[in-house]
Amino acid sequence: MEMIQAAYRRLRDGRLPWILFYIGLTIELLIVVVDKSNYANPIEGYLFRLTFLLFAVKLALTGYHWKEWLAIAALEAVGFLSYRITGENDIIRMVTFAAACRNIPLRQMLRYTFWVTLAGCLVIIMLSVTGIYGEISLTQAYGHEAAETTRYVGVEEAEETRFTLGMGHPNALSCMFFMLTALGVYVYFSRMRWYLYLFLMLLNAGVYLLTGSKTGMLITTAFLVGACIMTYCRFLRQNLFVYLSGALVFALCIGFSVDAAACAQRVRDAQWNTFFYLNPGDNVHIVTLGKIDRYINGRIVSLTDSEKNDGMLETWSSFSCENNMKYYFDMGWVKLFYRYGVIPGILYVAACLALLWKFYRRRDACGLVLFVVFALYTVVEAHLISAYIGRNYLLMMMGAMGGAYTAQGDRGTRKDAL
């Protein structure tokens, strides 16, 4: 027994856990890159199983306090129950990955994620621009016409050409630019200066000209402005009120999404009544949601597009169901509760709040900005809520920053190497 324990300690304290983790992370990041290209990955499911195995072995070689092992086991049990109900193992994989992030320096991990993802995206762009693989642009209707003229009158939407640079859709190109900008600024926040922010803002304008994606342009602008403020207004980094304001914005994002899911049919009916009878036939609350819906390109009303009104509150359940894993829409927070269930959704929200508390404890002002902007983005886009672990940088932060015990089990505040 002593020999086995000694061998385990040698493996745990050696380079093997680090190597296993980075092999798994590399595969997950490449899966994300391939998903953004025009190539359909035929072995994606097998690769998910491989990365799960790699992260599971890394987890087994990680020193946790016994109370933390109980917490991990409880979350894995939730994931297993979700798997039995839905047939998808997303939650098990996410929990295992986040737990495996322990003892991996956070900024090292995020820096590696940034450069691998950036390199992959640049390869896709180069292949597209040179004509080797992938379409450089996409011509279709992008829904700029008024909803009434297309939905009720039946006027055909006008087509236009926007650039994709090999990423399948202009919004995908805009999304990846935003995610890489946010991650890059976070990783190199201490080196950021006003001229770098200006350069990124000009790049943002260029991406907008190529893609026409207002959402991507606005959310990137919001992040850059917020990060720049935190760079030069250092007193804000220590202010508890700023972090509480971030928590309030996060709560409002969740509340708005739940409200939208509950009222989507009424919003649709009010828009119909307004167009045909010049009277919404509903209260100020629904009328206001309808006005907001126009600015977010009909995402609330889109929850009523299916036969079962997939995404609306009545289609939510404690642990979701198999059918809910196959229907897609843009509203990320709604997708969280619809796809994975109310209980897993609440657990994820709680983990996000715990991460925000970690940001405050560390006075991580750029982390706060990233957290808030991701929360806003997830209201209208579901990029972070998916089976692709490599998309969600918050999972890495939760895993690396999480835990109330050190790797040796001593009580106290953990200070991961950043």
N, C-alpha and C positions, 0 to 999 in steps of 0.2 A: 504493500500500500504506500509506504514511504517513497519507494522508487517511482511509483505512478505519480504521486504528488509532486515529486521533484521534477519529473519529466514535464508535467503540466506547467509548472512554474517557469521552466526554461522556455517552453513554447510561448507562454503568455508574455514573458518579459523580452522575448526576442523580436525579430523583424517580421516573423510570419503573419501576425495579426494585421500589421500595417500593410503588408504586401497583398493579403487577401482582400482587405477593404478597398484598396486602390484598384485592384483588378475589377472588382464588382462595380465600383463607382465609374470606372472608365467605360465598361460595357453599358451601364445605364445611361451615361451621357451620349454615347454613340447611338443608342436606341432613339434618344430624343432628336438627335441631328438627322438620322435617317427618316424619322417620322415627319420632319419638316420638309424633306425632299419629295420628289415625285415617285420615289421607289417604295413599293409595298414590301415590307419585311415579312417573308414567309415563315421565319423561325422566331418571331418575336416572343411567343409564349415559352419556347424552350430557353431563350435567353433570360426571361424573367425567372424561371426556375433555377437557372445557373446562378444568377446574382443573389437570389434568395439563399441558396446554399452557401455561397461565399460569405454573405453577411451573417448568416446563422453561425458559421464556424468562427468568424471573428467575434461575434457576441459571446460564444461559449468560452473564448479565450480572453474575455474582458473581466476585470475585477470589479464587481458590484457589491454593495452592501446587501445583506439578506433582505432588508425591507424593499430595496430597489428591485431585487429579483422578484419579489411578490408583486410589485406594481407592474413590472414587465410581463409577468405571467398572467396577470389580470387583463392587461391590454391584448395580449396574444389570444386569450380566451374569447374576448370580444371579437377579435379578428377571425378566429376559427368559427364562431357562431355565425358571423356574417358570411363566411365562405360556405357553410352548410346551407344557408338560406338563399344566397344569391348565386352561388357557383363561381364567384370571383374571389381571388385571394389578395386583393389590393391592400386591405387593412393589415393583414399578416405581414406582407412585404414591407409596408411603410413602418410598422412598429419595429420590425427586426432591423431595418436600415437605420432608423433613428437611434435605436439602442446601440447599434454597432458603431455609431459615430463617437462614442465615449473614447477618450484618450487619443483622438485624432485632432491635432491642432486646427482650430476652426478656420483661421485665415489661410493656413496652408491648404486646407480642403477647398475653400471657396476660391482661392487663387487658381488652383488646379482646375476646378470646375469652369471658371471663367475662360481660361486659355484653351482648354479642350473644346468647349462649346463654340468659342469664337473661331478657332481654327476650322472646326467642322462647318460652320456657317459660311466662312470664306471659301472653302472648297466647293460648297454647293453653288455659291455665287459665281465663282470662276468657271465651273463646268457649264453653268447656264449662259453666261456672257460669251464664252467661246463657242457655244453651240454644240458642245460635246454631249451634254445630258441636261434635261430639264428645260421647261419653257421660261423665257425671260419675261413674258407678260401674259395677262389674262384679259380677254374681252368678254364681258357679260354685263347684266344689269346689276347695279349695286344699291338699288333702293333709295335713290335720292328724291324721287318723286313723292308728292304728298300721298300718305297712306290711303286717303279717301279715293283718290283718282285711280289707284291701282286695285285696291281691295273691293271697293263698292261699285265703281263705274266700270272697271275692267280695262282701263287704259293700259296698253302694253308698256312696260318699263323700258326706257332708253338704255342702250348698251354703251359702254365706254371701255377704253383700254387702260389698264393700270399695270404697273410693273410688279412682278413677283420675284424676279432674280433666282428662279429655281425652287422657290419655297411653296409652290402650289397656289397660294392665295396672297394678295397684297396685305391682308390683315396679319397673316403669319409672319411676313417680313417685318412689318411694323412691330409686332409683338416681340419677336426675337431681338430687335434693336433695343426696345425698352428694357427687356430682361437683362441683356448684356450690359446696357448702360448702368442700370441700377446695381448690378453685381460688381461691375468694375469700379464704380465710384465707392461702393461700400468697402471693397477690399483695399483700395488705394486712397481712402478718405484723408489720411494724414498728409498726403502729397498734393491734394487737390488745391488749385488756385483759381482765381476768377477767370483767367484766360483759358483754362482747361474747360471750365463750365461753359464759357462762350463758344468754344470750339464744338463741344458736344451739342449745344443748342443749335448751332448752324447745321451740324449733321442731322439733327432732329428735323429741322426745316426741310433739308434735302430728302430725307426719307418720306416726309409728308408729301412732297411734290411727286415722288415716285408712286406712292401707294394711295394717297388720298384718304388715309385713315385718320380721322379726327380724334378718335378715342386714343389711339397710340400716341399721337402728337401731344395731346393735352396732358395725358398721364405722365409722359416723359418730361414735359415741361414742368409739371408740378413737382416731380421728384428732383429735378435739377435745381429748381428755385429753392425748395426746402433744404436740400443738401448744402447749397451755397450759403443760405442763411445760417445754418449750423456751423459752417466753416468760419464765418467771420463774426458771428454773434455768440461768442463762446459762453457768455453768461447764461444763455438759454439751455446749454447742455446740462446744467446742474439744477434747473428749475423743475420742481415736482409738478407744477401746474401744466407745463408743456406735455409731460408724459400722461397726465390725467386727461388732457385734451385729446391726446392720441387714443386713449382708451375710449373716450366718448365718441370719437369718429368711428372707431371700430364697432362699437355698440350700435351706432346709428346705421352703419352699413348692414349689419345683421338684421336689425329691426326693419329697415326698408325692404330688404329682400323677402323677409317673412310676410310683411304686409302686401308686397307685390304678388307673392304666391297665393295669398288668401283672396285677393281682390281682382285678379286678372280678368275673370269673366265679366265682372261688373264694369271694369274699365273698357273692355271691348264693347259691351252693350251701350255704355255711355257715349262712346265714339260713334257708334252706329246711330243712336238717337240724335246726337248733335248734327250729324251730316244730313239725315233725312227729315228730322222734325225740328231742328234748330233748338233743341232742348235736351240736355244730357239725361234728364230724368233721374238724377242721383244727387248725392250731397257734395259739398265742397271737397271733402277728402278724396272721393273718386275722381272728381274733375281735376284735382291737383295731380293725382297719379297719372291721369291721362295726358296732362301737359308734360310731365316729366318723361312719360313714355315716348313722346314725340322726339325729345332730345336724345334719347338712347335708342333710336331707330326701331321702336316697336318691340323691344325685348320683353316687356310685360305682357303685351297682347300675344306674343309668340307662344306663351305658355298654354294658350288655348287652341293651338293649331292642330293638335292630335285629337283622335276620337275620344281618348280618356282624359284630355286636358293634362297630359303628362307634365309634371313640374308644379302644378297647382297644389295647394295645401292638402286637398283631399287625396292626393296620390302619394303623400308621404306616409311612412310607417316606422315603427321602432327600429327595424333592421332591414328596411327596404325589401325588395323581392327580385327574382331573376329577370323579370321583364324590364325593370327600371335600370338595368345595366346596359341596355341597348339603345336607349333614346337619348339624343344629345340636343342641348340648347346652350345659349351663351351665358346666362346668369349663373356665375360661379357659386355663390353662397346657396342659391336655390338648388343647384345641382348637388352640392354637398349633402344636403338633407334628403333630397329625392333619391340620389344614387346609392348613398351609403346608409341612410336611415337616420332617424332623429337622435338616437342614443350615440352612435359613433360621431354624428355631427356635433353634438354638444361636447363630447370629449375632445374633439379637434379644436373647437372654440376655446375650451378651457386651457388646452395646451398653448394656444396662441396668446391668451392672456398671461399665462405663466412666462412665456417668452418675453412679452412686453415688460413684465416685472424684472426679468433678468436684464433687459436693456436699461431700465432705470437704475438697477443696482450697479451696473457697470458704467453708468452715465454715457451710454452708447447712443449719441444723438443721431448719427447717420442710420443706425439700426432702427431707431424710432421712425425716421422719415421713410425708410424702406418698408417698414411694417405698415404704416398708415397708407402709403400709396398702394401697396399690394392689396390691402383691404378694400380700398376704393376700386381698384382695377377688377377685383374679383366680383364686385357687384354686377358688372356688365360683361365680363369675360371669364371663361372657365379654364384658363391656361394652367393655373395652379392646382385645380381640382381634377385630377386625372390619375390613371394607372401609371403614368410615367414619373418615377421618383426623381429623376434628374431634372425635372422642370421646377420642382418646388424647393427653393433654397431655404425656406423656413424650416423644413424637416431637418436639414443639416444643422441649423442653428439650435433647434429644439434638442437634438441629440447631443451636440457638443456642449451646450450650456446647461443642459438639464441635470437634475439630481441634486439632492441636498447633502450627499455624502461624497467623500473623496473615493478614489479608486481603491484605496486600502481599507475603506469602511469607517474612517474616522469622521466624527461629526464636525461640521464646519462649513464655511463657504468655499466652494470650489472655485479655483482660478485657472481655467484652462489656458494653455499656451495659445496665444493669439498671433 
